[in-house]
Amino acid sequence: MDAKAPSESFTEMTELVLPQHTNAIGTAFGGVIMSWIDICCSIAAMRHCGRVSVTARIDALEFKAPIKVGDVVRLTARLNAAFTSSMEIGVRVEHEHTKTGKRSLCANARATFVNLGEDGKPCPVPSLLAETDEDRRLAAEAAERRNERRSAG
Ligand SMILES: CC(C)(COP(=O)(O)OP(=O)(O)OC[C@H]1O[C@@H](n2cnc3c(N)ncnc32)[C@H](O)[C@@H]1OP(=O)(O)O)[C@@H](O)C(=O)NCCC(=O)NCCS
């Protein structure tokens, strides 16, 4: 399996917040944003592995600013690290100010996806080819988190 750079699986998704996506105060319902996060990460994982992967974990999810009905929302997902059968993916959710094109961060999260083989069991993923210092930093931080989780049992 050839190693792949994070840029090869980088995923961008754009959504428009409609009334059915909102709560009683007219801001986006957290569960809808979480579903978009899951889809965006899932596509990045599929692009890296070339097959379907499942969500094992979503953590560090923070909603930093409300998203309103009528807002254009941009989601981006990038692989932070690839391990044996799992991948850590970082995701950002931004409000795109359509008049100016400027973007502001509304939410972010990290997800772990596991690649499954034909038998439905975890199977190896291609290595992640770190090309930049940022790629190396993100991969090292993800490895540290994974080690901490494993030593915590
Ligand atoms: C995720 C899942 C496939 C892992 O299966 P498993 O038999 O526990 O697999 P293993 O213990 O061999 O672990 C496989 C990999 O997953 C990782 N993993 C498993 N559970 C994890 C968790 N909760 N958080 C982070 N990583 C996890 C392991 O660290 C391992 O990574 P590595 O191969 O890179 O070292 C299984 O728990 C599952 O099917 N969960 C339900 C997934 C689902 O339905 N998601 C929602 C819909 S997509």
Ligand as a Chemical Component Dictionary entry (heavy atoms), coordinates in Angstrom:
data_LIG
# 
_chem_comp.id                   LIG 
_chem_comp.type                 NON-POLYMER 
_chem_comp.pdbx_formal_charge   0 
_chem_comp.three_letter_code    LIG 
# 
loop_
_chem_comp_atom.comp_id 
_chem_comp_atom.atom_id 
_chem_comp_atom.alt_atom_id 
_chem_comp_atom.type_symbol 
_chem_comp_atom.charge 
_chem_comp_atom.model_Cartn_x 
_chem_comp_atom.model_Cartn_y 
_chem_comp_atom.model_Cartn_z 
_chem_comp_atom.pdbx_ordinal 
LIG C1  C1  C 0 -14.346 0.446  15.695 1  
LIG C2  C2  C 0 -14.368 -1.072 15.711 2  
LIG C3  C3  C 0 -14.388 -1.602 14.263 3  
LIG C4  C4  C 0 -13.084 -1.552 16.379 4  
LIG O1  O1  O 0 -13.126 -2.945 16.386 5  
LIG P1  P1  P 0 -12.260 -3.796 17.421 6  
LIG O2  O2  O 0 -12.516 -5.222 17.183 7  
LIG O3  O3  O 0 -12.446 -3.223 18.779 8  
LIG O4  O4  O 0 -10.832 -3.516 16.891 9  
LIG P2  P2  P 0 -9.442  -3.486 17.604 10 
LIG O5  O5  O 0 -9.510  -3.536 19.098 11 
LIG O6  O6  O 0 -8.609  -4.507 16.898 12 
LIG O7  O7  O 0 -8.915  -2.044 17.209 13 
LIG C5  C5  C 0 -8.738  -1.702 15.850 14 
LIG C6  C6  C 0 -8.250  -0.281 15.796 15 
LIG O8  O8  O 0 -9.292  0.589  16.211 16 
LIG C7  C7  C 0 -8.829  1.437  17.239 17 
LIG N1  N1  N 0 -9.951  1.695  18.114 18 
LIG C8  C8  C 0 -10.900 0.823  18.502 19 
LIG N2  N2  N 0 -11.790 1.425  19.309 20 
LIG C9  C9  C 0 -11.359 2.710  19.430 21 
LIG C10 C10 C 0 -11.844 3.836  20.139 22 
LIG N3  N3  N 0 -12.953 3.774  20.881 23 
LIG N4  N4  N 0 -11.167 4.992  20.040 24 
LIG C11 C11 C 0 -10.062 5.085  19.284 25 
LIG N5  N5  N 0 -9.547  4.049  18.578 26 
LIG C12 C12 C 0 -10.195 2.879  18.670 27 
LIG C13 C13 C 0 -7.717  0.663  17.928 28 
LIG O9  O9  O 0 -6.831  1.512  18.609 29 
LIG C14 C14 C 0 -7.060  -0.012 16.734 30 
LIG O10 O10 O 0 -6.251  0.949  16.073 31 
LIG P3  P3  P 0 -4.906  0.478  15.271 32 
LIG O11 O11 O 0 -5.252  -0.736 14.440 33 
LIG O12 O12 O 0 -4.586  1.647  14.406 34 
LIG O13 O13 O 0 -3.887  0.185  16.308 35 
LIG C15 C15 C 0 -15.590 -1.653 16.483 36 
LIG O14 O14 O 0 -15.491 -1.234 17.841 37 
LIG C16 C16 C 0 -16.897 -1.205 15.898 38 
LIG O15 O15 O 0 -17.384 -1.785 14.923 39 
LIG N6  N6  N 0 -17.523 -0.164 16.481 40 
LIG C17 C17 C 0 -18.774 0.364  15.969 41 
LIG C18 C18 C 0 -18.502 1.346  14.811 42 
LIG C19 C19 C 0 -19.764 2.025  14.374 43 
LIG O16 O16 O 0 -20.786 1.386  14.259 44 
LIG N7  N7  N 0 -19.669 3.342  14.132 45 
LIG C20 C20 C 0 -20.813 4.150  13.830 46 
LIG C21 C21 C 0 -21.284 4.023  12.435 47 
LIG S1  S1  S 0 -20.038 4.314  11.215 48 
# 
loop_
_chem_comp_bond.comp_id 
_chem_comp_bond.atom_id_1 
_chem_comp_bond.atom_id_2 
_chem_comp_bond.value_order 
_chem_comp_bond.pdbx_ordinal 
LIG C1  C2  SING 1  
LIG C2  C3  SING 2  
LIG C2  C4  SING 3  
LIG C2  C15 SING 4  
LIG C4  O1  SING 5  
LIG O1  P1  SING 6  
LIG P1  O2  DOUB 7  
LIG P1  O3  SING 8  
LIG P1  O4  SING 9  
LIG O4  P2  SING 10 
LIG P2  O5  DOUB 11 
LIG P2  O6  SING 12 
LIG P2  O7  SING 13 
LIG O7  C5  SING 14 
LIG C5  C6  SING 15 
LIG C6  O8  SING 16 
LIG C6  C14 SING 17 
LIG O8  C7  SING 18 
LIG C7  N1  SING 19 
LIG C7  C13 SING 20 
LIG N1  C8  SING 21 
LIG N1  C12 SING 22 
LIG C8  N2  DOUB 23 
LIG N2  C9  SING 24 
LIG C9  C10 SING 25 
LIG C9  C12 DOUB 26 
LIG C10 N3  SING 27 
LIG C10 N4  DOUB 28 
LIG N4  C11 SING 29 
LIG C11 N5  DOUB 30 
LIG N5  C12 SING 31 
LIG C13 O9  SING 32 
LIG C13 C14 SING 33 
LIG C14 O10 SING 34 
LIG O10 P3  SING 35 
LIG P3  O11 DOUB 36 
LIG P3  O12 SING 37 
LIG P3  O13 SING 38 
LIG C15 O14 SING 39 
LIG C15 C16 SING 40 
LIG C16 O15 DOUB 41 
LIG C16 N6  SING 42 
LIG N6  C17 SING 43 
LIG C17 C18 SING 44 
LIG C18 C19 SING 45 
LIG C19 O16 DOUB 46 
LIG C19 N7  SING 47 
LIG N7  C20 SING 48 
LIG C20 C21 SING 49 
LIG C21 S1  SING 50 
# 
